[in-house]
């Protein structure tokens, strides 16, 4: 019962494309078919629909790049400041 409350409460806040997806998903369900019954199923279906397959990998790659970029910028800045102190 708690899962049904979570799913119903969350779906109230959907807008635009997510709302259309949920309405279609809810009305397409057939008796005994692929009905979302648990919070885990809801999260899985939502991610499958809206979370790109490689989004996490791409985000990690961007973070790694930015870390290296800012690390080298900080290193150059620190080196310049230390040489100014001498």
JOLIN-V933668 format. One record per pair of residues at least 12 apart in sequence whose C-alpha atoms are under 6 Angstrom apart, sorted by sequence separation. I is the first residue (numbers start at 1). J is the second residue. If there is no record, write none. Layout:
i=I j=J
i=I j=J
This chain:
i=3 j=38
i=3 j=39
